[in-house]
Amino acid sequence: MEWYEKREAARAYAVAGTFSLALRVVVGWTYFSAFWRRVVLENKLIPDDPGYIGEKFNHFLPHSIGIRPLIEYLVSTPDALWWAMVVFTIVEGVVGLLFMFGLFTRLMSVGVTLLALGILLGSGWIGTTCLDEWQIGILGVAAGFTIFLTGGGRFSLDRMWVRRMPRLAERRWFPWLASGPLGLNMRQIGRVSAVGAVCAAA
């Protein structure tokens, strides 16, 4: 009976992850394309050039929430700001790419959520850049949370990895970092989903 329940749980998570494939690909591309635009299409990491990504921090500063001292430091220290933009851009590229392909899907979903939260805290609720940044940020939070619950599903590198190495699915850490059943019952899933939805909307 226990074997049957585990198999059914694995199927349920595989289906849920497959249903959320479009969301994973679109949001993953949103983050990866930021890296692509800044580095490949047009280098926006050159401080003296028009369109330098660091200039956005000047607009963020008056309206940021909770991280104003950090933004003030970066704005007043150009070298640190440049390094922060480089690291942030690389992280966006890696997280977006792995999120799209479903490799360590749940770990990448946490990355998506944190990147989105950083955008929300940086831009604040009201300001000249609020509307676009808020929309991107809140979508990232909701998508990261949703994909954390579902995992990668059928069309993910996580699943391909498990098919080649079935014992991975038996490791306790693997489902929490990649994909597969989380070991939560329906009541727990319902509570987590409701709390997460309220927090994302707030």
C-alpha positions in Angstrom: 0.0 0.0 0.0 2.8 2.4 0.9 4.5 1.7 -2.5 1.2 2.4 -4.3 0.7 5.7 -2.4 4.2 6.9 -3.3 3.7 6.0 -6.9 0.4 7.9 -7.0 2.0 10.9 -5.3 4.9 10.9 -7.8 2.3 10.9 -10.7 0.3 13.7 -9.1 3.4 15.9 -8.8 4.5 15.0 -12.3 1.1 16.1 -13.7 1.2 19.3 -11.6 4.7 20.2 -12.8 3.7 19.5 -16.4 0.6 21.8 -16.1 2.9 24.6 -14.9 5.4 24.1 -17.7 4.4 27.3 -19.5 4.7 29.4 -16.4 8.2 28.0 -15.7 9.4 28.6 -19.2 8.0 32.1 -19.5 9.3 33.3 -16.1 12.6 31.6 -16.6 13.0 33.3 -19.9 12.1 36.7 -18.3 15.1 36.4 -16.0 17.5 34.8 -18.5 16.5 37.4 -21.1 17.6 40.2 -18.7 21.0 38.7 -18.7 20.9 38.3 -22.5 19.8 41.9 -23.1 22.5 43.3 -20.8 25.4 41.2 -21.9 24.8 39.9 -25.5 22.4 42.3 -27.3 23.8 45.5 -25.8 26.3 45.8 -23.0 24.5 47.7 -20.2 27.2 47.0 -17.7 29.5 49.8 -18.9 29.1 52.7 -16.3 29.8 55.6 -18.7 27.5 54.4 -21.5 23.8 55.4 -21.8 21.5 52.7 -20.5 23.9 51.6 -17.7 21.7 49.3 -15.6 23.2 50.9 -12.4 21.4 54.1 -13.1 18.1 52.5 -12.1 19.3 52.5 -8.5 19.0 56.3 -8.5 15.2 55.9 -9.2 14.9 53.1 -6.7 16.5 55.0 -3.8 13.7 57.3 -2.7 11.1 54.5 -2.7 13.0 51.4 -1.6 11.6 49.4 1.4 13.9 47.9 4.0 17.1 48.0 1.9 17.6 51.8 1.5 21.0 51.8 3.3 22.3 49.1 0.9 21.1 51.1 -2.1 22.5 54.3 -0.7 25.9 52.6 -0.3 25.9 51.2 -3.8 24.8 54.5 -5.4 27.6 56.3 -3.5 30.2 53.7 -4.3 30.3 53.2 -8.1 32.8 50.3 -8.0 30.7 48.3 -5.6 27.6 49.1 -7.6 29.2 47.8 -10.8 30.2 44.5 -9.1 26.7 44.2 -7.7 25.2 44.6 -11.1 27.6 42.1 -12.6 26.8 39.5 -9.9 23.1 40.2 -10.1 23.1 39.8 -13.9 25.0 36.5 -13.7 22.7 35.2 -11.0 19.6 36.2 -13.1 21.0 34.4 -16.1 21.9 31.2 -14.3 18.7 31.0 -12.3 16.5 31.8 -15.3 18.2 29.2 -17.5 18.1 26.4 -15.0 14.5 27.3 -14.1 13.4 27.1 -17.7 15.1 23.7 -18.2 13.9 22.4 -14.8 17.3 21.5 -13.3 17.2 21.7 -9.5 13.8 23.3 -10.1 12.8 23.9 -6.5 16.1 25.5 -5.6 15.9 27.7 -8.7 12.3 28.6 -7.7 13.7 29.9 -4.4 16.2 31.9 -6.5 13.4 33.3 -8.6 11.4 34.3 -5.5 14.4 36.0 -3.9 15.3 37.9 -7.1 11.7 39.1 -7.4 11.6 40.1 -3.8 14.7 42.1 -4.3 13.1 43.9 -7.1 10.0 44.6 -5.0 12.0 45.9 -2.0 14.2 48.0 -4.3 11.5 49.7 -6.3 9.1 50.1 -3.4 5.4 50.5 -3.7 5.1 54.0 -5.1 7.5 55.7 -7.5 8.5 56.4 -11.1 9.6 52.8 -11.7 7.0 51.1 -9.5 4.5 49.9 -12.0 6.7 47.8 -14.3 9.0 46.6 -11.5 6.1 45.7 -9.2 4.4 43.7 -12.0 7.7 41.8 -12.7 8.4 41.3 -9.0 5.0 40.0 -8.0 4.9 37.7 -11.0 8.3 36.3 -10.0 7.2 35.7 -6.3 3.9 34.0 -7.4 5.7 31.9 -10.0 8.6 30.9 -7.8 6.1 29.8 -5.0 3.9 27.9 -7.5 6.8 26.0 -9.1 8.2 25.2 -5.7 5.0 23.4 -4.9 4.7 21.6 -8.3 8.4 20.8 -9.1 9.6 20.4 -12.7 7.2 17.8 -13.9 7.6 15.6 -16.9 9.5 18.1 -19.1 12.4 18.8 -16.8 16.0 17.8 -16.5 15.2 16.8 -12.9 13.0 14.0 -14.3 15.6 12.9 -16.8 18.1 12.8 -14.1 15.9 10.6 -11.9 15.1 8.2 -14.8 18.9 7.7 -15.3 19.6 7.5 -11.6 16.4 6.2 -9.9 18.0 6.2 -6.4 18.1 10.0 -6.4 14.3 10.0 -5.9 14.9 8.1 -2.6 17.2 10.8 -1.2 15.4 13.1 1.3 17.2 16.2 0.0 16.4 15.6 -3.7 12.7 16.5 -3.8 13.2 19.6 -1.8 16.0 20.9 -4.2 14.8 19.4 -7.5 11.4 17.8 -8.2 9.1 15.1 -6.9 6.7 14.6 -3.9 7.4 16.8 -0.9 5.8 14.4 1.5 3.0 16.8 2.5 -0.6 15.6 2.9 -3.5 17.4 1.3 -4.3 19.5 4.4 -0.8 20.7 4.6 -0.6 21.5 0.9 -3.9 23.4 1.2 -2.6 25.5 4.1 0.8 26.2 2.5 -0.9 27.2 -0.8 -3.4 29.5 0.9 -0.7 31.2 3.0 1.6 31.5 0.0 -1.1 33.0 -2.1 -2.0 35.6 0.5 1.7 36.5 1.1 2.2 36.9 -2.7 -0.8 39.1 -3.1 0.1 41.2 -0.2 
